[in-house]
Amino acid sequence: MNYSPRLNMLCVTLSLLLLPAFTTWSRAASQGDIMERIRLLEIQIQQLKTLKEQQKLSVDKEQECLKPVGNAKFCNCIAETLPRELSFEQYVHFLVTSKEVLKYDAMQPESRQAVDAAIAAREKCVDKGWIK
């Protein structure tokens, strides 16, 4: 095929005109990719902060347990097993108070779950043989 010089000139001109548009589009795609990576990093940072906070709560529960109980393995188990929203004081309260006095049957489902979680944590940690 034999292209005319005008057609060749038109192709060169068109290429020169479109080159900045492709460069801008490529830059925009790169910026979009960078923004997405920043968003994902921010999510990971928040997850790490949450994990650190949970670990601190677990350490605090373990320390609260060590004072009266004195058994590090048992207290570590209790700290790891209790739901994070359940304090060691609540755990003790649920264990030393009968379900009748707690009015367990009249409790909201979330409160019953907390009582059940405290009892289950104790059973699990006692079953491991750290308290006899």
C-alpha positions in Angstrom: 0.0 0.0 0.0 1.2 3.5 -0.8 0.0 6.1 1.6 -0.2 9.7 0.6 2.2 12.2 2.3 -0.9 14.1 3.6 -2.2 11.0 5.3 1.3 10.4 6.9 1.4 14.0 8.0 -2.1 13.7 9.5 -1.1 10.6 11.4 2.0 12.3 12.8 0.0 15.4 13.8 -2.7 13.3 15.4 -0.1 11.3 17.3 1.5 14.5 18.6 -1.8 15.9 19.6 -3.0 12.8 21.5 0.3 12.1 23.2 -0.3 14.6 26.1 -3.8 13.2 26.6 -2.4 9.6 27.0 0.3 10.9 29.4 -2.3 12.7 31.4 -4.5 9.6 31.5 -1.6 7.5 32.6 -0.7 10.0 35.3 -4.3 10.0 36.5 -4.4 6.2 36.6 -1.2 6.3 38.6 -2.6 8.9 41.0 -5.8 6.7 41.4 -3.6 3.7 42.2 -1.6 5.7 44.7 -4.9 7.0 46.4 -6.2 3.4 46.6 -2.9 2.3 48.2 -3.1 5.1 50.7 -6.7 4.2 51.5 -5.7 0.5 52.1 -2.8 1.6 54.3 -5.1 3.8 56.4 -7.4 0.8 56.9 -4.4 -1.3 58.0 -3.3 1.4 60.4 -6.7 1.5 61.9 -6.8 -2.3 62.2 -3.4 -2.2 64.0 -4.6 0.5 66.4 -7.6 -1.7 67.2 -5.4 -4.7 67.7 -3.1 -2.8 70.0 -6.0 -1.5 72.0 -7.4 -5.1 72.4 -4.0 -6.3 73.5 -3.8 -3.6 76.1 -7.2 -4.6 77.4 -6.1 -8.2 77.6 -3.0 -7.2 79.6 -5.0 -5.1 81.9 -7.4 -8.0 82.6 -4.5 -10.3 83.2 -3.0 -7.9 85.7 -6.4 -7.4 87.5 -6.7 -11.2 87.7 -3.1 -11.7 89.0 -3.7 -9.6 92.1 -6.4 -11.9 93.7 -5.7 -15.2 91.9 -1.9 -15.2 91.5 -1.8 -17.8 88.8 -0.3 -16.3 85.6 -1.3 -19.1 83.2 -4.9 -19.1 84.5 -5.1 -15.3 84.4 -3.6 -15.2 80.9 -6.3 -17.7 79.7 -9.1 -15.6 81.3 -7.7 -12.4 79.8 -7.6 -14.0 76.3 -10.9 -15.8 76.6 -13.2 -13.1 78.0 -14.9 -10.9 75.4 -13.1 -7.6 75.2 -16.1 -5.6 76.5 -16.3 -7.8 79.7 -14.1 -6.5 82.5 -12.4 -8.8 85.1 -14.7 -7.2 87.8 -17.8 -8.1 85.8 -16.4 -11.6 85.3 -16.0 -12.0 89.1 -19.4 -10.5 89.7 -21.1 -13.0 87.3 -19.3 -15.9 88.9 -20.0 -15.1 92.6 -23.6 -14.0 92.0 -26.3 -16.6 91.4 -28.4 -16.4 88.3 -31.5 -15.8 90.5 -29.9 -12.8 92.1 -28.6 -11.6 88.7 -32.2 -12.0 87.4 -30.7 -13.9 84.5 -34.1 -14.8 83.0 -35.2 -11.2 82.8 -31.9 -9.9 81.4 -31.5 -8.6 77.9 -30.0 -11.1 75.5 -26.6 -9.2 75.4 -26.4 -9.3 79.2 -27.2 -13.0 79.2 -24.5 -13.6 76.6 -22.0 -11.7 78.9 -22.9 -14.0 81.8 -22.6 -17.1 79.7 -19.2 -15.9 78.3 -17.9 -15.4 81.8 -18.9 -18.8 82.9 -17.6 -20.4 79.7 -14.2 -18.6 80.1 -13.9 -20.0 83.6 -14.8 -23.5 82.5 -12.3 -23.4 79.6 -9.4 -22.1 81.8 -10.2 -24.5 84.7 -10.4 -27.4 82.3 -6.8 -26.7 81.2 -5.8 -27.6 84.7 -4.3 -24.3 85.8 -6.6 -24.1 88.7 -7.6 -27.1 90.7 
